[in-house]
């Protein structure tokens, strides 16, 4: 789903890319932007004129993402496998994440990339940062 600002940008031909990695350095971003107490960064948004036209990367289907009333009613492994193959056909990953630890996968799709990404803890100090911005998480 696009925000109103993203829709407006697309209408005039601008491209955009949300950047979630902004959470990798929340204190530095907060200081750079002079964010007040009880305000914290969760994502950035790059906007500009694209150098070349690109396809929109396909997303998992809503049926795969949202499960209502009955977990296990869908064959999620098959649905995710089909998504991996369709996404790889359009835009394959250029490199595999942490090959030294996990080895090289024959089919490296979205699900393998996410499994590797979330196998290693990140943002372990984000709770401390948020508490420091005035939020009570307990």
N, C-alpha and C positions, 0 to 999 in steps of 0.2 A: 504494500500500500504506500502510495506517495503522499507526502505532506503537501499542503497548498503551495509552499515555496518551491518544492520540486516540480509540481505541475506547471507552475508559472515559468520556471526555468526551461522545462522541456518545450513549452509552447513557443518560446522564441528561439529554440534551437540550441540552448545551452545543455551541456552534459553535467552530470553530477555523480559523486561517489561518496557514500557515507563511509566514514573511517572510524571503526570501533577501537582501533589501536590507541586512540587518544587516552583510553583508560590505563595504558601501560605506564604513563607518567602523570598521574592525576595532580600531584602536588605542583609539579613544574607548570602544567597547563593552567591550574588554578591561579598560580602567582602571575603568570604571563598575562592572563586575561583579567587580573584583579577581581576575581570572583569573591563576592561577599560571603559571610557566614551563611550556612544552610543552602548553599548553591554549589553544585559540583558538576564536572564534565562527564558525560556518558558517551558522546560521539561527536565527531567533527563532520563537516559536510564541505567537500571540495566542489566548486562550481566553476565552469569555464567552457570555452569553445573547444569541442573535441577536434583533435588533429585528424581523426579518421572515424568513419561510421563503424560502430560495433553492434553486434547482436546483444540483446538482453540475455543474460545468463538464465537458463531455466531454473525454476524453483521446485521444491518438493510440492506435490499436490496437496490441496487442503485435506483430502481424504486421508492422506498419509500423516499429515501433521496434527490434525484434530480428531481425537477419538471421543465419541459420545456414547454413553450408556453401556458399552460392552467392549472392554479391552480384550484384544485377541480375535476380534471379528474379521480383521484383515490380515493378509499375509504380508506383514510389514517388510520382512526380509526380501521378498520378491519385488515389492514396490520400490524399496530403496535400491535394490540391485538394478532395476530398470532405470531408475533415475540416474544412478552412477553411469550406466552405459550411454544414456541419451545426452547427459552433460558432457561426458568425455568425447562424444562424437562432435559436439559443437565447439567445446573449448577444454581441451585436456590440460591437466596441471603440468606446468613447465618443469617442476622439480618435486621430488618426494621429500616430505618432512622427516628430518632426523634419520637418515638412512643408516648412519653408524649404529644407532641403537636398535632400529626395527628391521633393517634389511630392506632390499628393494622388492616392492610388490609387483607382480606381473600385471594386474589391473589395479591401478591407483586411481580410485575415484573419490568422490566427495565423502563417502562414509569412512573410507580408510584415512583420509586426511583429517576428518573431525575426530576419529578415534585416537589418532596420534597426537593431535593438538590438545585434546582434553586429558590425555594420559599423564601430562606433565603439569603440575600445579603452576598457576599464574595468578597474579593480582592477589597474592596472599595477604598483603597489607592494606587492601582496599577498605576493609572494615575499620581499621585504625584511622585511615584517612577520613572516612565518612564521619566517624565519631568526632574527629578533630574539627570538622566543619559544622558541628553543633547538633548532630543527629543522635538519638538514643536508639541503639539497635537491640538492647536487651529486653 
